[in-house]
Amino acid sequence: MQSLQLGYEVGRYISLERLVEQNKERYYDTLEQSSHRWHEGEHNPWPYIHYMLSIMKEAYRDFVARVGELKSPRGEKRERILQGIDRLVSRPQGCFKIRELEQVCPGISRDMIRYVLRKQQAQGAIRCSGRGAGAAWSRNGSGGQAK
């Protein structure tokens, strides 16, 4: 039975599948723990139940963050995207993919993210290597912050 059918409205607005996918190693670990000794009727469902509750808690945190963004002041999303870019390019690899930027900027549409990336690229602040899902974005030249 789906969480939405059980009255958990967060599933309508936040992808629970995405959250499970991001935590899939823990998902498989808890699934294995919970099914140990299943055939003997001595299994323990609590590791899996705790895992799913943690996913729901994370989904509600994302949901609350998105609700707070509904009344964002003009330019606030752009600022969050620029901060996300700065955060991602400061990592050791120095580059990022759009899906990574989407993860650090929840509640901001891919179209808005692409718009800001194109503006930053036109200003020479960042550059893109490759095309499509494999495209990697990085800071241009001196390493100054995106503006």
N, C-alpha and C positions, 0 to 999 in steps of 0.2 A: 504494500500500500504506500502511495506517495505521501511525503510529508505535507504537501498542500491539502490533500484529502483529509489529513488528520488535523487540519486547522493551523498549521505552521506556515503563515503567510510569507515568511522570509524567502521561501523557495520560489516564489513568483518573481522576486526581484534580484536575488543573488543566486548564482550558479553553485549549487551544492556539489555537482559533479566536478566543477573546476577546483573546489577546495579539496575534495577527496583526491583528485589527480595530483595536486600540489603536495599532498601528504601520503602518496600511495605506498611508500615503504612502510610507514607506520600502520597503514590500513592492512597490508598483508601480514604484518607481524601480529597485530591484534586479532585478525581473522584466524591465524594459525593457533594462537594461544587459546582463543575461545572454542575452537573445534577440537582441541586435544582431548582424547578419550571420549569423543562423541558417540562412537559405536557402543561403548560400555554404559552410556547414559550418565557419565561423570564429568561432562564438560562444564566449563565455567564461561557463561556468556558475558560477564562483566567487563573484561578488557575491551571487547567490541562495543558494548553499550557506552562505556566511558569515551571511547574514540568518537563515536557518532555524536555524543553530547558535546564534545569539544568542537566538532565540525559545525554543529548548530550554533554554538556560542560564537565562533569566529564569523559565521554568516550573519548573525545578529549585529556583531560589531561593525561589519562592512555595511550592513543595512543602515545602522544609526549614522555612520559616517556619510552615506549617500543622502539620507534625509536632511542632514545638516547642510549639505551642499546645495539644496534646492533654493536657498535664499542667499547664495554666494554673491558677494559684491562683484561688480563688473571688473574683469581682469584677474580675478582670483584664480580661475582655472588655468590661465596662461602662466601665472606665477607658480602654481603647483607643478605644472609640466616642466618649467624651467628648473625648478628645484629638483625634480625627479631626474632630469637630464644630468645636472651637476652631480647628483648622488651616484648615478650609474657610471658616468665617465671617470669618476674618481676611484673606481675599483681597479684592482691590478690589471685586468684585461683592457681597461680604458675604452671599451665599446659596449654597445647594447643593441638589442633588437626591439622592435615596436612592442611586441608582447610583454617584454620585461618592463617597459615604460608604462604600459597599461596596468601592470600589477602594482607598481608604486604610485599610480595615480587612479585609484578606484573611483568609479562614478563619472569619469571623464570619457566621452565618446572617442572612438578611434579616429573619427573624422576631425575632431578638435585637436587631437594629438598630432595627426598628420599635418594639419594646418600650421601649428606652431613649429613643427619640424621643418616644413618647407620655408617658413619665414626665417628661421634660424639659419637654414642652409643658404638662402638668398643673401643674408647679411654676412655670410662667411664665418659664422661662429661654429658650425658643425658641418660634417660631410657624411655622405652615405657611400658605402662600398657594397656593391651587389644589388640584386633586385628581389622583389617578392618577400616571402617569409624569411629567407636567409639573409636579407640585407642587414648590414651592421652599420650603426651610426657611431661616430666618434667626434671628439672635439678637434677643431681645425687649429693648426699652427701652435701658437704660444701657450695654449692651455688656459686662457682666460675664461671667465664664466660666460655662459650664454646670457644674452640680454634681450 
